[in-house]
Amino acid sequence: MLRTLSARFPPLVWTLLAAYCSASLIHFTHNAEYIAVYPNMPAWLTREKVYIAWLAVTGVGIVGIALSFLGRRVASALWLAAYGALGLGGLGHYSLALCSEHTFAMNFTIWFEAVTGGGLAVSAIRLAASSEPGPDSVDPA
């Protein structure tokens, strides 16, 4: 089964998916645990809401992975591209406060998530664009 999955996506996509999932968890966890010291965060945003947001974002990636199990290569790649693109949302921290107002750890987790998410999005879009046109078919293997 793993051979079938790796045949559907190049190793780079799986590597970027794992890196982004890790980066996203690290950033959201850091954000949740240090919400009180992140500059200019809205008062309504709580630790619990940050974790719920992470679950929602991760759900997009899970749909993408599930579609790959079903042999839906293009749909899966598009969902994974959307999942990766959500990682760019962390850059929104800089609309609340300058980079210099964030600690090194804050900046690191924000950029780690954004870079890996952007890489996944670009890689998945390329994969979707390079796939043969027409309906996805289920791989009989």
Number of C-alpha atoms within 10 A of each C-alpha: 8 8 8 14 18 14 10 20 16 13 12 14 21 16 13 21 25 14 19 25 22 14 23 26 18 17 25 23 17 18 22 19 16 12 19 15 12 19 15 14 15 11 8 7 12 16 17 11 12 18 17 13 12 17 15 12 18 18 13 18 23 17 16 24 22 14 18 23 18 15 19 19 26 26 18 27 29 19 25 30 27 22 27 32 20 20 27 18 13 20 15 10 18 16 9 14 14 10 14 9 14 17 12 11 11 19 19 15 20 27 18 21 30 24 19 25 30 22 22 30 28 18 21 29 19 14 20 20 13 10 13 10 9 7 10 15 11 12 13 6 6
